[in-house]
Amino acid sequence: MASEVVPDVLSGLVAVGTLALASATVYLGKGAARAAIDAVSPRVVVTWLQAEDEARSKPAGAGADAGAIRPGTPWPMGQHGRTLVGMLAVGQLRNESAVTALVRFESGPSSEAAPVTFRDPNPLGGPPASLALTRQGEWYVLSPGGTADFSILWWQPASTWAEAWRRHEQDPEPHPPVTTAQLIVRGASGDAEDRCELTFGGYIVTPHPREDGWVIAIVDPHDRGMRGYVGPRFAAIGLMRRSYRQAAWLQWARSRRLPGRPVLRGPRRRRALPRG
């Protein structure tokens, strides 16, 4: 009985070993393909990000800039509670590779990214100026070694900002209100895509220091808890995470196939057995 079982066990071990070898081969193939893709993909970093101290007012017309609201300005919620008040975050990108990068931003419905710009030190012999980056559809083109400036505005009704402060007074432990946007980077081929989360926030309005009502908060860098003041704004740059197009490694492997070797194919789906 035992002598009859041994060949079956050995066959099973051989089959398992074959599957393990195939899995290792696929793993190494993907690793080599990704290394090849990395070599021709751009590498963009966010060098800094900060949320501005001044609140912003919604521009009156299309193309107009969001104007700054002077800190300490009284803000009657009965009249202007529904008025949108914004928080502005600014930052800078740098393309650290020798490959042209395509970049864009994704944000929530209450946020918007302004056009990405670069600093021209001497445009046509004139003074330094900020100029918009070239675009390809929804993507901005960032040249090798280039830097670019970006900004993101987060809009909320003044009453929503006031409610955030009320929650803070009831329980000071929770973090201030924040929003998150995503920076997306890719190369010309699109075989790899990088994503980085950019988070910022804080309090915009606070109770009036001497009377009933609200004011646009003054940022206190030391956060001493004085009435009419708020602590510093929050800003954080997340890790840049890379994903790969599913078929990219297979195309790379096929391009490396030697004559006479079998063609690599994608995994086949198993068909469900008919039910009796």
C-alpha positions as CSV (number, residue, x, y, z in Angstrom):
1,M,0.0,0.0,0.0
2,A,2.8,2.4,1.0
3,S,4.7,1.5,-2.2
4,E,1.7,2.6,-4.3
5,V,1.4,5.9,-2.5
6,V,5.0,7.0,-2.9
7,P,4.9,7.7,-6.7
8,D,1.8,9.8,-6.2
9,V,3.5,11.8,-3.5
10,L,6.6,12.3,-5.6
11,S,4.5,13.4,-8.6
12,G,2.7,15.9,-6.4
13,L,6.0,17.3,-5.1
14,V,7.3,17.6,-8.7
15,A,4.1,19.4,-9.7
16,V,4.4,21.8,-6.7
17,G,8.0,22.4,-7.6
18,T,7.2,23.2,-11.2
19,L,4.5,25.7,-10.1
20,A,6.9,27.3,-7.7
21,L,9.5,27.6,-10.4
22,A,7.0,29.1,-12.8
23,S,5.9,31.6,-10.1
24,A,9.5,32.6,-9.4
25,T,10.1,33.1,-13.1
26,V,7.1,35.3,-13.5
27,Y,8.1,37.3,-10.3
28,L,11.6,37.8,-11.7
29,G,10.3,38.7,-15.1
30,K,8.0,41.4,-13.6
31,G,10.9,42.7,-11.5
32,A,13.1,43.0,-14.5
33,A,10.3,44.6,-16.5
34,R,9.6,47.1,-13.8
35,A,13.3,48.0,-13.5
36,A,13.3,48.7,-17.2
37,I,10.2,50.8,-17.0
38,D,11.6,52.7,-14.0
39,A,14.8,53.5,-16.1
40,V,12.7,55.4,-18.6
41,S,10.0,56.9,-16.3
42,P,10.2,60.4,-14.8
43,R,10.9,61.0,-11.2
44,V,9.1,64.0,-9.8
45,V,9.2,65.2,-6.2
46,V,7.2,67.8,-4.2
47,T,10.0,69.9,-2.6
48,W,7.7,71.8,-0.3
49,L,4.1,72.5,0.6
50,Q,2.5,75.1,2.9
51,A,-0.9,76.5,3.6
52,E,-1.1,80.2,3.6
53,D,-2.2,82.2,6.7
54,E,-4.6,84.5,4.9
55,A,-8.1,83.3,4.0
56,R,-9.3,83.9,0.4
57,S,-12.5,85.3,-1.0
58,K,-14.2,83.8,-4.1
59,P,-13.3,85.8,-7.2
60,A,-16.1,87.8,-8.8
61,G,-15.4,86.7,-12.4
62,A,-13.8,83.9,-14.4
63,G,-10.1,84.2,-14.6
64,A,-9.8,86.6,-11.6
65,D,-7.6,85.7,-8.6
66,A,-9.0,84.8,-5.2
67,G,-8.4,87.9,-3.1
68,A,-6.9,87.8,0.4
69,I,-9.1,88.6,3.4
70,R,-7.4,90.6,6.1
71,P,-7.0,88.6,9.3
72,G,-9.2,89.9,12.1
73,T,-12.0,91.0,9.7
74,P,-15.4,90.7,11.3
75,W,-17.6,88.1,9.7
76,P,-21.3,88.2,10.5
77,M,-22.7,84.7,9.9
78,G,-26.3,85.8,9.6
79,Q,-25.4,87.8,6.5
80,H,-22.4,85.9,5.1
81,G,-22.6,82.4,6.5
82,R,-23.2,80.9,3.1
83,T,-20.3,82.9,1.5
84,L,-17.5,80.6,0.3
85,V,-14.2,81.3,2.1
86,G,-11.1,79.6,0.9
87,M,-7.8,78.2,2.3
88,L,-4.8,78.4,-0.1
89,A,-2.0,75.8,-0.2
90,V,1.1,76.5,-2.4
91,G,4.0,74.2,-3.3
92,Q,6.7,73.4,-5.7
93,L,7.5,70.4,-8.0
94,R,10.9,69.3,-9.4
95,N,11.6,66.8,-12.1
96,E,14.7,65.1,-10.9
97,S,15.0,62.8,-14.0
98,A,16.3,63.1,-17.5
99,V,12.8,62.3,-18.9
100,T,9.9,64.7,-19.6
101,A,7.1,64.3,-17.0
102,L,3.4,64.7,-17.4
103,V,1.7,66.0,-14.2
104,R,-1.8,66.8,-13.1
105,F,-3.8,67.2,-9.9
106,E,-7.0,65.6,-8.7
107,S,-9.0,67.1,-5.8
108,G,-12.4,66.9,-4.2
109,P,-15.5,68.8,-5.4
110,S,-14.8,71.7,-3.0
111,S,-11.2,72.2,-4.1
112,E,-9.6,73.4,-7.2
113,A,-6.0,73.5,-8.5
114,A,-4.8,76.6,-10.2
115,P,-2.7,76.4,-13.4
116,V,0.8,75.1,-12.9
117,T,3.4,77.7,-13.6
118,F,7.2,78.1,-13.9
119,R,9.4,81.0,-13.1
120,D,11.0,82.6,-16.1
121,P,13.9,84.8,-14.9
122,N,14.1,86.9,-18.1
123,P,11.1,86.7,-20.4
124,L,12.0,88.5,-23.7
125,G,14.4,90.7,-21.8
126,G,11.8,91.8,-19.2
127,P,11.5,91.3,-15.4
128,P,11.0,87.8,-14.0
129,A,7.5,86.4,-14.5
130,S,5.4,83.3,-13.7
131,L,4.3,81.6,-16.9
132,A,1.9,78.7,-17.4
133,L,3.4,75.3,-18.3
134,T,2.6,73.8,-21.7
135,R,-0.3,71.5,-21.6
136,Q,-1.2,68.2,-23.4
137,G,-4.9,67.8,-22.7
138,E,-5.3,67.5,-19.0
139,W,-1.6,67.1,-18.3
140,Y,1.1,69.7,-17.7
141,V,4.5,69.1,-19.4
142,L,7.4,69.4,-17.0
143,S,10.8,69.2,-18.7
144,P,13.8,67.3,-17.3
145,G,15.4,69.1,-14.4
146,G,12.6,71.7,-14.4
147,T,10.7,73.1,-11.4
148,A,7.1,74.3,-11.3
149,D,4.8,76.1,-8.8
150,F,1.3,75.0,-8.0
151,S,-1.5,76.1,-5.7
152,I,-4.7,74.5,-4.5
153,L,-7.8,76.3,-3.1
154,W,-10.2,74.7,-0.7
155,W,-13.6,76.4,-0.5
156,Q,-16.2,76.0,2.2
157,P,-19.1,78.2,3.4
158,A,-18.1,80.4,6.3
159,S,-20.7,78.6,8.5
160,T,-19.0,75.3,7.8
161,W,-15.6,76.7,9.0
162,A,-17.4,78.1,12.1
163,E,-18.9,74.6,12.9
164,A,-15.4,73.1,12.7
165,W,-14.3,75.6,15.4
166,R,-17.3,74.8,17.6
167,R,-16.3,71.1,17.4
168,H,-12.7,72.1,18.4
169,E,-14.0,74.0,21.4
170,Q,-16.0,71.0,22.6
171,D,-13.1,68.6,22.1
172,P,-9.6,70.1,21.3
173,E,-8.0,66.7,20.7
174,P,-9.2,66.0,17.1
175,H,-7.2,67.3,14.2
176,P,-8.3,70.5,12.4
177,P,-10.4,70.1,9.2
178,V,-8.2,69.0,6.3
179,T,-8.6,68.2,2.6
180,T,-6.4,66.0,0.4
181,A,-5.5,66.4,-3.3
182,Q,-3.5,64.0,-5.4
183,L,-0.5,64.8,-7.6
184,I,-0.4,62.3,-10.5
185,V,2.8,61.8,-12.6
186,R,3.5,59.7,-15.7
187,G,5.8,59.5,-18.6
188,A,5.0,59.5,-22.3
189,S,4.4,55.8,-22.5
190,G,2.1,55.6,-19.5
191,D,3.5,52.3,-18.4
192,A,4.0,53.6,-14.9
193,E,2.0,56.2,-12.9
194,D,3.0,57.9,-9.6
195,R,0.6,59.3,-7.1
196,C,1.3,61.5,-4.1
197,E,-1.2,62.8,-1.5
198,L,-1.0,66.4,-0.5
199,T,-3.0,67.2,2.7
200,F,-3.5,70.6,4.2
201,G,-6.0,72.3,6.6
202,G,-6.7,74.4,9.7
203,Y,-9.2,76.9,11.0
204,I,-10.4,79.9,9.1
205,V,-12.8,81.7,11.5
206,T,-12.9,82.0,15.2
207,P,-15.2,83.8,17.8
208,H,-14.7,87.6,18.0
209,P,-12.2,88.4,20.8
210,R,-14.3,91.3,22.3
211,E,-17.9,90.8,21.3
212,D,-20.4,88.4,19.9
213,G,-19.9,87.1,16.4
214,W,-17.0,85.8,14.3
215,V,-13.8,87.1,12.7
216,I,-11.4,85.8,10.1
217,A,-8.8,84.2,12.4
218,I,-5.3,85.5,12.9
219,V,-2.7,82.7,12.8
220,D,-0.6,82.5,15.9
221,P,2.6,80.6,15.1
222,H,3.1,79.8,18.8
223,D,-0.6,78.7,19.3
224,R,-1.0,80.4,22.7
225,G,-4.8,79.9,22.7
226,M,-5.7,83.6,22.6
227,R,-9.2,84.5,21.6
228,G,-9.4,85.5,17.9
229,Y,-6.3,83.5,17.1
230,V,-5.7,80.0,15.8
231,G,-2.7,77.7,15.6
232,P,-0.5,77.3,12.5
233,R,-2.0,75.7,9.4
234,F,-1.3,72.0,8.7
235,A,0.4,70.7,5.5
236,A,1.8,67.3,4.7
237,I,3.4,65.6,1.7
238,G,2.6,61.9,1.3
239,L,4.8,59.2,-0.1
240,M,5.1,59.0,-3.9
241,R,3.6,55.6,-4.8
242,R,4.1,54.0,-8.2
243,S,1.8,51.6,-10.0
244,Y,2.4,49.7,-13.3
245,R,0.2,49.1,-16.3
246,Q,-0.8,45.4,-16.1
247,A,0.3,44.4,-19.6
248,A,3.6,46.5,-19.5
249,W,5.8,43.7,-18.1
250,L,4.4,41.1,-20.6
251,Q,5.1,43.4,-23.5
252,W,8.6,43.9,-22.2
253,A,9.1,40.1,-21.8
254,R,7.9,39.5,-25.4
255,S,10.4,42.1,-26.7
256,R,13.2,40.2,-25.0
257,R,12.1,36.8,-26.3
258,L,14.9,34.9,-28.0
259,P,14.3,33.1,-31.4
260,G,13.0,29.6,-30.8
261,R,11.7,30.3,-27.4
262,P,7.9,30.0,-26.7
263,V,5.9,33.2,-26.7
264,L,4.8,34.4,-23.3
265,R,1.1,34.7,-22.9
266,G,-1.1,36.2,-20.2
267,P,-2.8,33.9,-17.7
268,R,-5.9,32.1,-19.0
269,R,-9.2,32.2,-17.1
270,R,-10.5,28.9,-16.0
271,R,-13.9,28.0,-17.3
272,A,-16.5,27.0,-14.9
273,L,-17.5,23.3,-15.1
274,P,-21.1,22.8,-16.3
275,R,-23.4,21.9,-13.4
276,G,-25.3,18.7,-13.6
